[in-house]
Each structure stands twice: as structure tokens, then as C-alpha cells.
Amino acid sequence: MKAHRLFSLAVLCLLCSALTARAAPFLVVHVNGETRRFDISQIASLTFQNVESAPDVEKMRQALTGFRLFQNYPNPFNSETRIEFDLDQAGDVKLTIYDLTGREIATLCEARLQPGRRQYRWDGRDSQGRSVSAGCYLYRLTVNGATSAELMILVK
């Protein structure tokens, strides 16, 4: 089991070092004599099997990107919802709302922010102040080029 724990730590170290080096971030995995290389931007999740303790996926994602985006609350919502995120370091931040066709609805934040927890509220209005229709919306957080997104539901 010790080798499995070392493997998961090695994966985490490779992921972190690839991102901080600002090179093209790749995950290199060597198991049973086979070496495979994965583009980190294409990895949606990591699953460790036969490992005594796998790393927390959210902690790993936060270590890679330097931020963590939380699910909005309440969700579904009918008048207003709260969107929170944590920044591990200062960065250029953009928090944007999109409809499911990909059309930008509103930008809640576009600024250079210092580390810490941030909270923004969205009242179901577009950038011109008009109420949008009920439905599913996507909110996307971009920090220094890394992106995370979540879905939310507006009911009326």
C-alpha cells in the first residue's frame, strides 16, 4: 500500500509542478511499465483505484488552479443567488453568467483580486438590467487563464 500512496503523491506533485512551471501542463503517469501523457486541461476528474487513501479531488483541483468555485446558493433560486469562490493567490478574475446557448448574460466581476473568499450575488438580470427568463444558466470563473464553471437554475 505504501507504493500506492507514493504514486498518488507523485501524481499530485507532477500536476502542481506542471502548472506552476507555466509550461504546457501535462500529467505523466507510469504504471506497470507503461508511460502515458495527458493534457491537464482535458482531465475532468481523477480516479484512484486500489489506493489506501486517494487525495480529495476538490483539494487537488484547487492546488492545480489556485482557486475553488463553489455551487451557488440557493439553487434553484427565484430572486437572487450567491456565488462564492476562494482565491489562494492574487489574480486576474472574471466571473460571468451565460445562458445555455453560450450567450453572455452578465459579468459580475472583472478585476485583479487579492487572496481570500469572495461572494457575489446575481439577481437574474442581464448586463442591461433586464430580467432574464427562467431556466438553466452557467456561471464561469476564470482566474489567470484557468477556468471552472457550474450550473444554476432560475425559477419564476
C-alpha positions in Angstrom: 0.0 0.0 0.0 2.9 2.4 0.6 3.8 2.4 -3.1 0.2 3.4 -3.9 0.3 6.3 -1.6 3.6 7.4 -3.1 2.0 7.1 -6.6 -0.9 9.4 -5.7 1.5 11.9 -4.1 3.7 11.8 -7.2 0.7 12.5 -9.4 -0.3 15.5 -7.3 3.3 16.8 -7.4 3.5 16.3 -11.1 0.2 18.2 -11.6 1.3 21.1 -9.4 4.7 21.4 -10.8 3.4 21.3 -14.3 1.1 24.2 -13.6 3.5 26.4 -11.7 6.2 26.0 -14.3 3.8 27.7 -16.7 4.8 25.1 -19.3 2.1 23.2 -21.2 0.6 21.4 -18.2 0.7 17.6 -18.6 0.2 14.7 -16.3 2.7 11.9 -16.9 1.7 8.5 -15.4 4.0 5.5 -15.3 2.3 2.3 -14.2 3.2 -1.4 -14.9 5.9 -0.4 -17.4 3.7 1.9 -19.5 4.0 5.6 -19.6 1.1 7.8 -20.7 0.9 11.6 -21.0 -2.3 13.5 -20.5 -3.1 17.2 -21.2 -4.3 18.5 -17.8 -6.9 20.8 -19.4 -8.6 17.7 -20.8 -8.8 16.0 -17.4 -12.3 16.4 -15.8 -11.6 14.0 -12.9 -9.1 11.7 -11.5 -10.0 8.3 -10.0 -7.5 6.2 -7.9 -8.3 2.5 -7.6 -6.6 0.2 -5.2 -5.2 3.1 -3.2 -5.4 3.2 0.5 -6.2 6.9 0.6 -6.9 8.9 -2.5 -6.5 12.7 -2.4 -9.6 14.8 -2.2 -10.4 15.8 -5.8 -11.5 19.3 -4.9 -8.3 19.9 -3.0 -6.4 18.6 -5.9 -8.3 20.9 -8.4 -7.7 23.9 -6.1 -4.0 23.0 -5.8 -3.8 23.0 -9.6 -5.7 26.2 -10.3 -5.2 28.3 -7.2 -8.9 28.8 -6.7 -12.1 27.0 -5.8 -15.5 27.8 -7.2 -18.5 26.7 -5.0 -22.0 25.8 -6.0 -24.3 28.8 -5.9 -26.8 29.0 -3.0 -29.7 28.8 -3.1 -30.1 26.6 -6.2 -32.6 26.6 -7.7 -33.4 30.3 -6.9 -36.2 32.7 -7.8 -35.0 36.2 -7.0 -31.3 36.1 -6.1 -28.4 33.7 -5.6 -25.0 33.8 -4.1 -21.8 32.7 -5.9 -18.7 32.2 -3.8 -15.1 31.3 -4.6 -11.7 31.1 -2.8 -8.5 32.5 -4.2 -5.2 31.1 -3.0 -3.2 33.9 -4.5 -3.8 37.3 -6.2 -5.0 37.1 -9.7 -7.0 38.5 -12.7 -10.5 37.3 -12.1 -13.6 37.2 -14.3 -17.0 35.9 -13.1 -19.5 35.7 -15.9 -23.1 34.4 -16.3 -24.0 32.6 -19.6 -27.3 31.1 -20.9 -27.2 27.5 -22.3 -26.6 28.8 -25.8 -23.3 30.3 -24.7 -24.6 33.9 -24.8 -23.0 36.1 -22.2 -25.7 37.4 -19.8 -23.8 39.4 -17.2 -20.3 39.9 -15.8 -20.4 40.1 -12.0 -16.7 40.7 -11.5 -13.7 41.6 -13.7 -10.8 42.7 -11.6 -7.5 41.9 -10.1 -8.3 40.4 -6.7 -6.2 39.6 -3.6 -6.3 36.1 -2.0 -9.4 35.2 0.1 -13.0 34.2 -0.1 -15.2 36.3 -2.4 -19.0 36.4 -2.7 -21.1 37.9 -5.5 -24.9 38.0 -5.9 -26.8 37.6 -9.1 -30.4 38.8 -9.2 -31.4 37.2 -12.5 -30.8 40.3 -14.6 -28.6 40.8 -17.7 -25.9 43.4 -18.1 -28.6 46.0 -19.2 -30.7 45.4 -16.0 -33.4 43.4 -17.8 -34.9 40.3 -16.1 -33.9 37.1 -17.8 -36.3 34.2 -18.3 -36.5 31.1 -16.1 -34.1 28.3 -17.0 -30.6 26.9 -16.6 -27.6 29.2 -16.6 -23.9 28.7 -16.3 -21.6 30.7 -14.2 -17.9 30.7 -15.1 -14.9 31.8 -13.1 -11.6 32.5 -14.8 -8.5 33.2 -12.7 -5.2 33.8 -14.5 -6.5 31.8 -17.5 -7.7 28.8 -15.6 -11.5 28.2 -15.7 -14.2 26.5 -13.6 -17.9 26.5 -14.2 -21.1 25.4 -12.5 -24.8 25.3 -13.5 -27.6 27.1 -11.7 -31.4 27.1 -12.2 -33.5 30.3 -12.1 -37.2 29.6 -11.4 -40.0 32.2 -11.6 
